[in-house]
């Protein structure tokens, strides 16, 4: 029985999440951690549950209590149990009649962070990739998931918090150079040209927001290549910014904006 936020078929997409979890564990780099977080935020995970009294005719009684499954570590930490797929859950429990819910990341975070509960975090695929997501990790996800990526490593501090705005008449040489480059990169789905006025500046700085469909050669490497393409047409004293579309500010800013490049 499944009571889900999303169709059960969505769990098939979590194969990439499990792969990124394994990669993050092996490398421990900030970049792989970022890719894992991006996949995690868009995932739906399976939560095994006990429902008392049990459902009748696939219907949960109004007075039923839903109990989530947790497991404790040797050090006494208590983790909510989640799975990326039915195959992973079957490694843990092969009972064909087990009950489960399918919940998005935000729902799982709310369960774990609920002050009335005693969870120290949640674990993904304890019989597979076995990645423990601790509470302090959840608290820092918003910050880690919203980096500011530039050709020169600096944080964009915008004047009066103006954020990003669309460019009405973007420079054609820059657009062509970037579009030509992006057409050769399978990992890029779309790109938008925005701009902002940085604190202390009077002139607007172009910001290229890039929507990735896959990891490619890595976030830093992909941005380095875009920067090299941009520098073939911009003046020596000019700069541009590069941001991933999953950045919180960028994601909100590009809503309703037509991309200058689309695969």
C-alpha positions in Angstrom: 0.0 0.0 0.0 1.3 3.4 -0.8 0.1 6.8 0.2 2.3 9.2 -1.8 2.9 12.8 -2.8 4.2 11.7 -6.2 3.7 8.6 -8.4 5.7 5.6 -7.3 7.4 5.5 -10.7 9.3 8.7 -9.6 11.5 6.6 -7.4 13.3 5.3 -10.6 14.9 8.7 -10.9 16.7 8.1 -7.6 19.3 5.9 -9.2 21.3 9.1 -9.9 20.8 10.2 -6.3 22.3 6.9 -5.1 25.2 7.2 -7.6 25.9 10.8 -6.4 25.8 9.6 -2.8 28.5 7.0 -3.5 30.6 9.5 -5.4 30.3 12.1 -2.6 31.4 9.5 0.0 34.4 8.6 -2.1 35.6 12.1 -3.0 34.3 14.3 -0.2 34.6 17.3 -2.4 32.4 20.4 -2.1 31.4 20.1 -5.8 30.2 16.5 -5.4 28.4 17.5 -2.2 26.6 20.2 -4.2 25.5 17.8 -7.0 24.2 15.4 -4.3 22.2 18.1 -2.6 20.7 19.2 -5.9 19.5 15.7 -6.6 18.3 15.2 -3.0 16.2 18.4 -3.0 14.3 17.1 -6.1 13.8 13.5 -4.9 11.0 11.6 -3.4 12.0 8.8 -1.0 10.2 5.8 0.4 9.4 5.7 4.1 8.4 2.3 5.5 5.7 2.7 8.1 3.5 0.8 10.6 -0.1 1.9 10.6 -2.3 1.1 13.6 -5.0 -0.1 13.1 -4.0 -1.5 9.7 -5.7 -0.3 6.6 -8.9 -2.1 5.4 -9.5 -2.4 1.7 -6.5 -0.1 1.1 -8.2 2.7 3.2 -6.5 4.2 6.3 -9.0 4.6 9.2 -9.5 8.2 10.3 -8.2 7.4 13.8 -5.2 5.5 12.6 -1.7 6.2 13.9 1.2 6.3 11.3 4.5 5.2 12.9 7.7 5.8 11.0 10.6 3.3 11.2 13.9 4.4 12.6 17.2 2.7 13.5 19.9 3.5 16.1 23.6 3.6 15.5 26.1 2.1 17.9 26.7 5.6 19.2 23.0 6.0 20.0 22.0 8.3 17.1 18.4 7.8 15.9 17.8 8.0 12.2 14.6 7.9 10.2 14.8 5.2 7.5 14.3 6.1 3.9 14.9 4.3 0.6 15.6 5.5 -3.0 13.7 2.5 -4.6 11.6 -0.6 -3.9 14.7 -2.7 -4.7 16.6 -1.0 -2.0 13.8 -1.3 0.5 13.5 -5.1 -0.4 17.2 -5.5 0.6 16.1 -4.4 4.1 12.7 -6.2 4.3 11.4 -8.6 1.7 7.9 -8.8 3.2 5.6 -8.2 0.2 2.9 -6.8 2.4 5.0 -4.0 4.1 3.5 -0.6 4.2 5.2 2.5 3.0 4.7 6.2 2.1 6.4 8.2 -0.7 7.4 11.6 0.5 9.3 14.5 -1.1 12.5 15.9 0.5 10.7 18.8 2.1 8.2 16.5 3.9 11.0 14.2 5.2 12.9 17.3 6.4 9.8 18.4 8.4 9.4 15.0 10.0 13.1 15.0 11.1 13.2 18.6 12.3 9.9 18.3 14.2 10.8 19.2 17.8 8.4 16.6 19.1 10.4 13.8 17.5 13.8 12.5 18.6 15.4 12.0 15.2 19.1 12.9 14.7 18.6 12.9 10.9 17.6 10.3 8.3 19.5 7.5 6.5 19.2 6.7 2.8 19.4 3.1 1.7 20.9 1.6 4.9 21.6 -1.7 3.0 23.0 0.2 0.0 24.8 3.5 -0.2 24.0 4.0 3.5 24.2 7.8 3.7 23.2 9.4 6.9 21.8 13.0 6.6 22.2 14.7 10.0 20.2 17.5 11.3 23.0 20.0 11.1 23.4 19.0 7.4 19.7 19.8 6.9 20.1 23.1 8.6 23.0 24.0 6.2 21.5 22.7 3.0 19.8 26.0 2.1 23.2 27.8 2.4 25.2 25.1 0.5 22.6 24.9 -2.2 22.7 28.6 -2.9 26.3 29.4 -3.9 27.3 32.3 -6.1 29.5 31.3 -8.9 31.6 33.9 -10.8 34.4 33.9 -13.2 36.4 35.5 -10.4 35.6 33.9 -7.1 33.6 36.6 -5.3 30.1 37.0 -3.8 27.7 39.2 -5.7 26.5 41.9 -3.3 23.8 43.7 -5.2 22.9 47.3 -4.6 19.8 47.7 -2.5 19.2 43.9 -2.8 17.9 44.3 -6.3 18.7 40.7 -7.2 18.7 39.6 -10.9 16.7 41.2 -13.7 16.3 40.2 -17.3 18.5 42.0 -20.0 16.2 43.5 -22.6 18.9 43.9 -25.3 21.8 41.6 -24.5 25.1 42.0 -26.4 24.9 39.8 -29.5 28.6 38.8 -29.6 28.4 37.4 -26.0 25.1 35.6 -26.7 26.5 34.0 -29.8 29.8 33.0 -28.2 28.0 31.3 -25.3 25.3 29.7 -27.4 27.9 28.2 -29.8 29.8 26.8 -26.8 26.7 25.5 -25.1 25.5 23.7 -28.2 28.5 21.5 -27.9 27.9 20.6 -24.3 25.3 17.8 -23.7 25.0 18.7 -20.0 23.5 22.1 -20.6 19.7 22.3 -21.1 19.1 26.1 -21.2 20.7 29.4 -20.3 19.4 32.9 -19.5 21.1 36.3 -19.6 20.3 38.4 -16.6 22.0 41.4 -14.9 22.5 43.0 -11.6 24.3 46.1 -10.2 26.9 45.1 -7.7 27.4 47.0 -4.5 29.8 49.8 -5.2 29.3 49.8 -8.9 27.2 52.0 -11.2 27.3 49.8 -14.2 25.3 46.5 -14.4 27.1 43.2 -14.6 25.7 40.5 -16.9 24.8 37.3 -15.1 24.5 34.0 -17.1 22.1 31.6 -15.4 22.7 28.0 -16.6 20.2 25.2 -16.3 22.1 21.8 -16.3 20.4 18.6 -17.3 23.4 16.4 -16.2 26.7 16.8 -14.3 29.0 17.1 -17.3 32.6 17.5 -16.4 31.7 19.1 -13.1 30.3 22.5 -12.1 33.6 24.4 -11.8 35.0 22.9 -15.0 31.8 23.7 -17.0 31.8 27.3 -15.7 35.5 27.7 -16.5 34.8 26.6 -20.1 31.9 29.1 -20.3 34.2 31.8 -18.9 36.8 31.1 -21.6 34.2 31.3 -24.3 32.9 34.6 -22.9 36.3 36.1 -22.7 36.8 35.8 -26.4 34.3 38.6 -27.0 34.2 40.8 -23.9 36.6 43.6 -23.0 39.5 43.1 -20.6 37.9 45.3 -18.0 34.5 43.6 -18.2 33.2 40.8 -16.1 30.2 38.5 -16.2 28.7 36.3 -13.5 27.8 32.6 -13.8 25.2 30.9 -11.7 23.5 27.5 -11.8 19.7 27.6 -12.3 19.2 25.7 -9.1 20.5 28.6 -7.1 17.6 29.9 -5.1 17.9 33.5 -6.3 18.5 32.5 -9.9 15.6 30.0 -9.9 13.2 32.7 -8.8 14.6 35.4 -11.1 14.3 33.4 -14.4 10.6 32.5 -14.0 8.9 33.9 -17.1 12.2 34.8 -18.8 12.9 33.5 -22.3 16.2 31.6 -22.4 18.8 32.8 -25.0 19.8 29.2 -25.4 17.7 26.1 -25.2 18.6 22.5 -26.2 
